[in-house]
Structure formats: C-alpha cells, structure tokens
C-alpha cells in the first residue's frame, strides 16, 4: 500500500511525528487554464508538527480539502529552505494565542527524497510523538 493513499489516521502510525512550532511560508495554488496553476502571494503559517509524510499548521483561514499549497519551510539548525507541494487533507477550527485560527493537516505530494530523509532524521533525532 502506498502511504500517500492511506487514511491520515493510518499514516500517524507509519510515520514518526515531532511537535514543534516554526513559521512556514506558503502559496495557495488554484487550478487555471490548460493544467496550469495560479498561485497566491506568500502567506505565513505556523507549523505545529511534522513527519516525513506531511505536517500540521495553523493558518488565518480555512482551505477546502484537496487545496494545493506550495511550501517553503526550514528545520531548526538548517539554513536552506525545504520546498514542497502539499495537499490539504483536513482542517478544523483552533485557538492560538487567544485567536481563532484554522489547523490544516497537509500531506506532501512533492518532496525530494533528500528533503524527506532530512525531515525523517530531524524527527527521529528529537524523539517520537503520536
């Protein structure tokens, strides 16, 4: 079974996750003409956990399931940004610093194997959550 096709709860058991907060920049992709995507300006969200398969983040607005996000993130102690394309698989209301926000659960669709290995190494080196 390809883990990208699995239920998100199932993925939770197959991939170690690490809870931590850091900023993530993203653009929202909307399908355009001839298979091309129109992308929004950069928006900043707050990553709340990460695994080799995806991440959870807080955003100012909800996005429908299936929305594509073009991400730029970095891990602590690393200077280079990690680019990825992710799909919204779920969203829910949340509170952050007494403000109403939206928690987006994302699954990576495009992530280089090198960057996936970096994320997995980062998560494993800091312990396992979930």
MDTraj code that builds the backbone (N, CA, C; nanometers):
import mdtraj as md
import numpy as np

residues = "UNK UNK UNK UNK UNK UNK UNK UNK UNK UNK UNK UNK UNK UNK UNK UNK UNK UNK UNK UNK UNK UNK UNK UNK UNK UNK UNK UNK UNK UNK UNK UNK UNK UNK UNK UNK UNK UNK UNK UNK UNK UNK UNK UNK UNK UNK UNK UNK UNK UNK UNK UNK UNK UNK UNK UNK UNK UNK UNK UNK UNK UNK UNK UNK UNK UNK UNK UNK UNK UNK UNK UNK UNK UNK UNK UNK UNK UNK UNK UNK UNK UNK UNK UNK UNK UNK UNK UNK UNK UNK UNK UNK UNK UNK UNK UNK UNK UNK UNK UNK UNK UNK UNK UNK UNK UNK UNK UNK UNK UNK UNK UNK UNK UNK UNK UNK UNK UNK UNK UNK UNK UNK UNK UNK UNK UNK UNK UNK UNK UNK".split()
xyz = np.array([
    [0.0835, -0.1182, 0.0000],
    [0.0000, 0.0000, 0.0000],
    [0.0881, 0.1247, 0.0000],
    [0.0600, 0.2167, -0.0849],
    [0.1313, 0.3443, -0.0889],
    [0.0803, 0.4306, 0.0253],
    [0.1686, 0.4785, 0.1113],
    [0.1259, 0.5539, 0.2284],
    [0.0587, 0.6848, 0.1924],
    [0.0820, 0.7387, 0.0741],
    [0.0153, 0.8631, 0.0373],
    [-0.1316, 0.8396, 0.0088],
    [-0.1739, 0.7140, -0.0132],
    [-0.3145, 0.6836, -0.0373],
    [-0.3861, 0.6411, 0.0904],
    [-0.3127, 0.6276, 0.1987],
    [-0.3701, 0.5769, 0.3220],
    [-0.4495, 0.6842, 0.3954],
    [-0.5355, 0.6375, 0.4821],
    [-0.6112, 0.7244, 0.5702],
    [-0.5140, 0.8021, 0.6593],
    [-0.5399, 0.9328, 0.6882],
    [-0.4477, 1.0111, 0.7716],
    [-0.4220, 0.9470, 0.9078],
    [-0.5248, 0.8874, 0.9696],
    [-0.5040, 0.8219, 1.0984],
    [-0.4090, 0.7041, 1.0830],
    [-0.4163, 0.6353, 0.9718],
    [-0.3262, 0.5245, 0.9428],
    [-0.1833, 0.5768, 0.9289],
    [-0.1655, 0.6909, 0.8592],
    [-0.0320, 0.7497, 0.8427],
    [0.0301, 0.7830, 0.9768],
    [-0.0504, 0.8223, 1.0739],
    [0.0001, 0.8582, 1.2047],
    [0.0778, 0.7417, 1.2655],
    [0.0392, 0.6210, 1.2326],
    [0.1078, 0.5042, 1.2863],
    [0.2316, 0.4670, 1.2062],
    [0.2402, 0.5095, 1.0816],
    [0.3506, 0.4694, 0.9958],
    [0.4651, 0.5693, 0.9941],
    [0.4393, 0.6931, 1.0330],
    [0.5418, 0.7962, 1.0287],
    [0.5559, 0.8604, 1.1655],
    [0.6792, 0.8692, 1.2135],
    [0.7040, 0.9408, 1.3378],
    [0.6737, 1.0878, 1.3150],
    [0.6206, 1.1531, 1.4166],
    [0.5902, 1.2958, 1.4098],
    [0.6636, 1.3662, 1.5227],
    [0.6912, 1.4932, 1.4994],
    [0.7538, 1.5741, 1.6026],
    [0.6742, 1.7026, 1.6161],
    [0.6280, 1.7307, 1.7384],
    [0.5536, 1.8535, 1.7655],
    [0.6505, 1.9667, 1.7951],
    [0.6413, 2.0720, 1.7172],
    [0.7166, 2.1933, 1.7441],
    [0.6583, 2.3050, 1.6584],
    [0.6869, 2.4262, 1.6977],
    [0.6337, 2.5406, 1.6235],
    [0.7450, 2.6114, 1.5481],
    [0.7166, 2.6424, 1.4228],
    [0.8044, 2.7286, 1.3447],
    [0.7229, 2.7848, 1.2281],
    [0.7697, 2.8942, 1.1745],
    [0.6989, 2.9576, 1.0634],
    [0.7198, 2.8774, 0.9357],
    [0.6163, 2.8768, 0.8543],
    [0.6238, 2.8152, 0.7215],
    [0.5581, 2.9128, 0.6249],
    [0.6241, 2.9385, 0.5151],
    [0.5678, 3.0260, 0.4118],
    [0.5020, 2.9374, 0.3066],
    [0.3903, 2.9859, 0.2548],
    [0.3208, 2.9064, 0.1543],
    [0.2443, 2.9957, 0.0581],
    [0.2168, 2.9364, -0.0568],
    [0.1312, 2.9971, -0.1577],
    [0.0202, 2.8972, -0.1860],
    [-0.0982, 2.9490, -0.2086],
    [-0.2124, 2.8628, -0.2370],
    [-0.2260, 2.8499, -0.3876],
    [-0.2316, 2.7277, -0.4377],
    [-0.2457, 2.7025, -0.5806],
    [-0.3910, 2.6800, -0.6179],
    [-0.4354, 2.7482, -0.7210],
    [-0.5714, 2.7285, -0.7726],
    [-0.5610, 2.6885, -0.9187],
    [-0.6333, 2.5827, -0.9574],
    [-0.6256, 2.5382, -1.0971],
    [-0.6650, 2.6503, -1.1930],
    [-0.5851, 2.6648, -1.2979],
    [-0.6126, 2.7641, -1.4008],
    [-0.6366, 2.6951, -1.5336],
    [-0.6105, 2.7666, -1.6389],
    [-0.6317, 2.7120, -1.7731],
    [-0.5180, 2.6196, -1.8130],
    [-0.5510, 2.5223, -1.8943],
    [-0.4546, 2.4295, -1.9554],
    [-0.3654, 2.3604, -1.8522],
    [-0.4231, 2.3239, -1.7372],
    [-0.3490, 2.2484, -1.6377],
    [-0.2483, 2.3281, -1.5580],
    [-0.2432, 2.4592, -1.5776],
    [-0.1503, 2.5430, -1.5012],
    [-0.2202, 2.5944, -1.3761],
    [-0.1404, 2.6243, -1.2759],
    [-0.1949, 2.6740, -1.1508],
    [-0.1654, 2.8219, -1.1350],
    [-0.2621, 2.8940, -1.0791],
    [-0.2413, 3.0317, -1.0373],
    [-0.2077, 3.0240, -0.8891],
    [-0.1091, 3.1000, -0.8462],
    [-0.0716, 3.0936, -0.7048],
    [-0.0907, 3.2293, -0.6388],
    [-0.1261, 3.2237, -0.5129],
    [-0.1463, 3.3449, -0.4342],
    [-0.0107, 3.4047, -0.3975],
    [-0.0149, 3.5200, -0.3359],
    [0.1067, 3.5760, -0.2774],
    [0.1471, 3.4910, -0.1575],
    [0.2680, 3.5146, -0.1076],
    [0.3157, 3.4358, 0.0068],
    [0.2370, 3.4699, 0.1320],
    [0.2043, 3.3646, 0.2047],
    [0.1340, 3.3749, 0.3315],
    [0.2196, 3.3004, 0.4337],
    [0.2145, 3.3432, 0.5578],
    [0.2904, 3.2746, 0.6618],
    [0.1951, 3.2037, 0.7565],
    [0.2261, 3.0787, 0.7837],
    [0.1523, 2.9997, 0.8813],
    [0.2480, 2.9511, 0.9877],
    [0.1963, 2.8765, 1.0817],
    [0.2797, 2.8220, 1.1888],
    [0.2673, 2.6706, 1.1885],
    [0.3785, 2.6056, 1.1589],
    [0.3826, 2.4595, 1.1619],
    [0.3723, 2.4157, 1.3076],
    [0.2897, 2.3138, 1.3344],
    [0.2765, 2.2633, 1.4707],
    [0.3314, 2.1221, 1.4866],
    [0.3412, 2.0470, 1.3781],
    [0.4106, 1.9182, 1.3816],
    [0.4474, 1.8778, 1.2399],
    [0.5426, 1.7847, 1.2315],
    [0.5910, 1.7426, 1.1000],
    [0.6275, 1.5944, 1.1037],
    [0.6146, 1.5308, 0.9882],
    [0.6594, 1.3928, 0.9691],
    [0.7131, 1.3845, 0.8268],
    [0.7640, 1.2694, 0.7898],
    [0.8125, 1.2516, 0.6537],
    [0.7012, 1.2501, 0.5510],
    [0.5780, 1.2395, 0.5956],
    [0.4644, 1.2328, 0.5045],
    [0.3842, 1.3622, 0.4967],
    [0.3970, 1.4502, 0.5964],
    [0.3192, 1.5730, 0.5936],
    [0.3402, 1.6544, 0.7186],
    [0.2521, 1.7528, 0.7369],
    [0.2630, 1.8390, 0.8534],
    [0.1268, 1.8942, 0.8905],
    [0.1202, 1.9510, 1.0093],
    [0.0023, 2.0255, 1.0530],
    [0.0477, 2.1689, 1.0725],
    [-0.0393, 2.2618, 1.0357],
    [-0.0038, 2.4021, 1.0531],
    [-0.1269, 2.4847, 1.0844],
    [-0.1036, 2.5983, 1.1459],
    [-0.2089, 2.6938, 1.1759],
    [-0.2077, 2.8014, 1.0693],
    [-0.3270, 2.8358, 1.0221],
    [-0.3403, 2.9361, 0.9166],
    [-0.4529, 3.0327, 0.9528],
    [-0.4508, 3.1482, 0.8903],
    [-0.5509, 3.2503, 0.9167],
    [-0.6871, 3.2189, 0.8589],
    [-0.6922, 3.1321, 0.7594],
    [-0.8215, 3.0956, 0.7014],
    [-0.8224, 2.9479, 0.6667],
    [-0.9422, 2.8940, 0.6596],
    [-0.9568, 2.7531, 0.6255],
    [-0.9417, 2.7361, 0.4749],
    [-0.9005, 2.6199, 0.4360],
    [-0.8893, 2.5869, 0.2941],
    [-0.9621, 2.4557, 0.2714],
    [-1.0281, 2.4423, 0.1579],
    [-1.1006, 2.3180, 0.1319],
    [-1.0066, 2.1982, 0.1164],
    [-1.0563, 2.0818, 0.1525],
    [-0.9826, 1.9576, 0.1300],
    [-0.9462, 1.9499, -0.0179],
    [-0.8233, 1.9101, -0.0453],
    [-0.7759, 1.8996, -0.1832],
    [-0.7003, 2.0223, -0.2309],
    [-0.7049, 2.1324, -0.1547],
    [-0.6303, 2.2529, -0.1938],
    [-0.4812, 2.2219, -0.1972],
    [-0.4108, 2.2815, -0.2932],
    [-0.2656, 2.2632, -0.3038],
    [-0.1932, 2.3819, -0.2439],
    [-0.0889, 2.3517, -0.1679],
    [-0.0046, 2.4557, -0.1099],
    [0.1386, 2.4334, -0.1555],
    [0.2020, 2.5407, -0.1953],
    [0.3431, 2.5396, -0.2334],
    [0.4179, 2.5952, -0.1131],
    [0.4902, 2.5079, -0.0433],
    [0.5510, 2.5399, 0.0854],
    [0.6994, 2.5725, 0.0744],
    [0.7437, 2.6549, 0.1680],
    [0.8863, 2.6765, 0.1927],
    [0.9031, 2.6736, 0.3437],
    [0.9786, 2.5773, 0.3912],
    [0.9958, 2.5626, 0.5356],
    [1.1404, 2.5345, 0.5665],
    [1.1781, 2.5596, 0.6905],
    [1.3110, 2.5175, 0.7308],
    [1.3052, 2.4550, 0.8684],
    [1.3991, 2.3690, 0.8918],
    [1.4080, 2.2992, 1.0184],
    [1.5101, 2.3708, 1.1050],
    [1.4967, 2.3618, 1.2364],
    [1.5960, 2.4245, 1.3236],
    [1.7382, 2.3783, 1.2894],
    [1.8308, 2.4684, 1.3015],
    [1.9736, 2.4447, 1.2776],
    [2.0073, 2.4206, 1.1310],
    [1.9159, 2.4510, 1.0397],
    [1.9431, 2.4378, 0.8963],
    [1.9136, 2.5707, 0.8312],
    [2.0006, 2.6100, 0.7411],
    [1.9824, 2.7383, 0.6733],
    [1.8997, 2.7267, 0.5466],
    [1.9117, 2.6140, 0.4772],
    [1.8432, 2.6019, 0.3490],
    [1.6944, 2.5724, 0.3673],
    [1.6144, 2.6349, 0.2815],
    [1.4703, 2.6121, 0.2826],
    [1.4379, 2.4786, 0.2177],
    [1.3328, 2.4159, 0.2659],
    [1.2847, 2.2915, 0.2078],
    [1.1576, 2.3242, 0.1297],
    [1.1622, 2.3082, -0.0019],
    [1.0406, 2.3312, -0.0810],
    [0.9580, 2.2032, -0.0883],
    [0.8273, 2.2188, -0.0907],
    [0.7386, 2.1031, -0.1028],
    [0.6049, 2.1495, -0.1579],
    [0.5337, 2.0550, -0.2178],
    [0.3947, 2.0775, -0.2561],
    [0.3134, 1.9823, -0.1696],
    [0.2080, 2.0366, -0.1076],
    [0.1263, 1.9559, -0.0178],
    [-0.0214, 1.9780, -0.0473],
    [-0.1002, 1.8805, -0.0069],
    [-0.2450, 1.8847, -0.0256],
    [-0.3114, 1.8918, 0.1113],
    [-0.4152, 1.9743, 0.1226],
    [-0.4936, 1.9805, 0.2454],
    [-0.5781, 1.8534, 0.2525],
    [-0.5608, 1.7772, 0.3606],
    [-0.6408, 1.6554, 0.3761],
    [-0.7480, 1.6711, 0.4833],
    [-0.7334, 1.7755, 0.5660],
    [-0.8329, 1.8007, 0.6690],
    [-0.8082, 1.9390, 0.7270],
    [-0.9111, 1.9992, 0.7827],
    [-0.8946, 2.1267, 0.8520],
    [-0.9958, 2.1352, 0.9644],
    [-0.9623, 2.2130, 1.0655],
    [-1.0501, 2.2286, 1.1806],
    [-1.0223, 2.3631, 1.2454],
    [-1.1205, 2.4174, 1.3126],
    [-1.1007, 2.5395, 1.3884],
    [-1.0069, 2.5134, 1.5050],
    [-0.9326, 2.6165, 1.5451],
    [-0.8384, 2.6033, 1.6561],
    [-0.8203, 2.7401, 1.7205],
    [-0.7587, 2.7411, 1.8360],
    [-0.7228, 2.8650, 1.9056],
    [-0.5713, 2.8717, 1.9131],
    [-0.5170, 2.9905, 1.8916],
    [-0.3731, 3.0121, 1.9056],
    [-0.3537, 3.1519, 1.9626],
    [-0.2953, 3.1593, 2.0807],
    [-0.2739, 3.2866, 2.1486],
    [-0.4035, 3.3672, 2.1555],
    [-0.5086, 3.3000, 2.1986],
    [-0.6427, 3.3581, 2.2156],
    [-0.7065, 3.4091, 2.0871],
    [-0.6598, 3.3612, 1.9722],
    [-0.7201, 3.3988, 1.8439],
    [-0.7768, 3.2752, 1.7765],
    [-0.8849, 3.2949, 1.7028],
    [-0.9409, 3.1857, 1.6238],
    [-0.8585, 3.1689, 1.4971],
    [-0.8112, 3.0488, 1.4749],
    [-0.7324, 3.0167, 1.3555],
    [-0.7840, 2.8848, 1.2983],
    [-0.7180, 2.8368, 1.1962],
    [-0.7566, 2.7100, 1.1347],
    [-0.6353, 2.6184, 1.1329],
    [-0.6558, 2.4963, 1.1800],
    [-0.5488, 2.3964, 1.1757],
    [-0.5662, 2.3162, 1.0478],
    [-0.4639, 2.3186, 0.9638],
    [-0.4652, 2.2455, 0.8376],
    [-0.3742, 2.1241, 0.8497],
    [-0.4239, 2.0097, 0.8104],
    [-0.3432, 1.8892, 0.8057],
    [-0.3066, 1.8672, 0.6591],
    [-0.1776, 1.8583, 0.6316],
    [-0.1275, 1.8512, 0.4946],
    [-0.0529, 1.7218, 0.4699],
    [-0.0656, 1.6713, 0.3486],
    [0.0105, 1.5535, 0.3035],
    [0.1018, 1.6001, 0.1908],
    [0.2301, 1.5662, 0.2016],
    [0.3238, 1.6031, 0.0965],
    [0.2904, 1.5266, -0.0317],
    [0.2847, 1.5995, -0.1420],
    [0.2678, 1.5382, -0.2734],
    [0.3995, 1.5393, -0.3494],
    [0.4756, 1.6450, -0.3311],
    [0.6063, 1.6568, -0.3954],
    [0.7072, 1.7033, -0.2909],
    [0.8049, 1.6167, -0.2658],
    [0.9113, 1.6438, -0.1713],
    [1.0283, 1.5581, -0.2141],
    [1.1441, 1.6190, -0.2316],
    [1.2585, 1.5401, -0.2780],
    [1.2931, 1.4330, -0.1745],
    [1.3514, 1.3253, -0.2215],
    [1.3900, 1.2175, -0.1293],
    [1.4955, 1.2669, -0.0304],
    [1.5824, 1.3567, -0.0738],
    [1.6828, 1.4141, 0.0168],
    [1.6147, 1.4909, 0.1289],
    [1.5156, 1.5741, 0.0939],
    [1.4458, 1.6523, 0.1958],
    [1.3599, 1.5634, 0.2854],
    [1.3000, 1.4601, 0.2293],
    [1.2219, 1.3661, 0.3112],
    [1.3142, 1.2988, 0.4130],
    [1.4339, 1.2601, 0.3698],
    [1.5303, 1.1999, 0.4618],
    [1.5733, 1.2990, 0.5693],
    [1.5910, 1.4260, 0.5326],
    [1.6268, 1.5289, 0.6312],
    [1.5160, 1.5428, 0.7361],
    [1.3918, 1.5454, 0.6901],
    [1.2793, 1.5575, 0.7834],
    [1.2728, 1.4355, 0.8739],
    [1.2824, 1.3160, 0.8180],
    [1.2782, 1.1943, 0.8991],
    [1.3917, 1.1923, 1.0007],
    [1.5121, 1.2313, 0.9607],
    [1.6259, 1.2354, 1.0534],
    [1.6012, 1.3355, 1.1651],
    [1.5458, 1.4505, 1.1301],
    [1.5143, 1.5539, 1.2289],
    [1.4132, 1.5000, 1.3306],
    [1.3065, 1.4382, 1.2825],
    [1.2016, 1.3869, 1.3709],
    [1.2562, 1.2779, 1.4620],
    [1.3284, 1.1843, 1.4059],
    [1.3817, 1.0731, 1.4843],
    [1.4835, 1.1215, 1.5863],
    [1.5660, 1.2199, 1.5502],
    [1.6687, 1.2689, 1.6422],
    [1.6104, 1.3437, 1.7620],
    [1.4872, 1.3886, 1.7504],
    [1.4252, 1.4651, 1.8588],
    [1.3206, 1.3851, 1.9356],
    [1.3066, 1.2614, 1.9030],
    [1.2093, 1.1781, 1.9727],
    [1.0812, 1.1676, 1.8926],
    [0.9994, 1.0785, 1.9348],
    [0.8783, 1.0452, 1.8607],
    [0.7565, 1.0916, 1.9376],
    [0.6626, 1.1559, 1.8673],
    [0.5319, 1.1935, 1.9240],
    [0.4255, 1.1188, 1.8462],
    [0.3121, 1.0966, 1.9099],
    [0.1962, 1.0356, 1.8418],
    [0.2217, 0.8971, 1.8105],
])
top = md.Topology()
chain = top.add_chain()
for i, resn in enumerate(residues, 1):
    res = top.add_residue(resn, chain, resSeq=i)
    for name in ("N", "CA", "C"):
        top.add_atom(name, md.element.get_by_symbol(name[0]), res)
traj = md.Trajectory(xyz[None], top)
